[in-house]
Amino acid sequence: EDQVTQSPEALRLQEGESSSLNCSYTVSGLRGLFWYRQDPGKGPEFLFTLYSAGEEKEKERLKATLTKKESFLHITAPKPEDSATYLCAVCGGSNYKLTFGKGTLLTVNP
Amino acid sequence: KAGVTQTPRYLIKTRGQQVTLSCSPISGHRSVSWYQQTPGQGLQFLFEYFSETQRNKGNFPGRFSGRQFSNSRSEMNVSTLELGDSALYLCASSLVGQGKGEAFFGQGTRLTVV
């Protein structure tokens, strides 16, 4: 069974203080690893898809990287508007089922 | 371009009743996936429909069912509601299917079972 563990559960940063979120996974035949952002009361918003170890993608202050066992979401010089829950999900096997982690709640203080 | 629309946004039901939730995907998207989100379990996959056929199913009891219409709109039904069914129910639409690319989520239906 596919498993996704995200750490830390919660992270509080000062504006401008860079950090990383971790997503460790166990999957049979990785098809893709997805990062989403979810604001309170809203559905998740797609950020990135990574398909193979060594791949990196960037968007504004966010950069996602992938190894064979984990993915990192690096946040450079965060702003208060980056505060949200960040979700990681993996898709594996032949049935393309998505398994989500429980998320990291990021709070960026001004 | 209109996003994914879920109705209703909020529902309060009594234990034992049944409920139907609706999801209208982005125009042109043929895949609709449903998820249950709770504080304890996070986001859990319920099922996926693609061109009116159920393509994938999560580990939920048979009380949870769904269907998709020819215009790609999807409905999810939960029968004999239990207190533990209280959750945020999300649907996601995509062009080619779950796990194969970008998926767009609706704002969800908040179901409370009393």
Interface residues (C-beta under 8 A of the other chain):
Chain A: R31 G32 F34 Y36 G41 K42 G43 P44 E45 F46 T49 L87 A89 C91 N95 Y96 K97 L98 T99 F100 G101 K102 G103
Chain B: V4 S33 Y35 Q41 G42 L43 Q44 F45 N56 G58 L90 A92 G97 Q98 G99 K100 G101 E102 A103 F104 F105 G106 Q107 G108
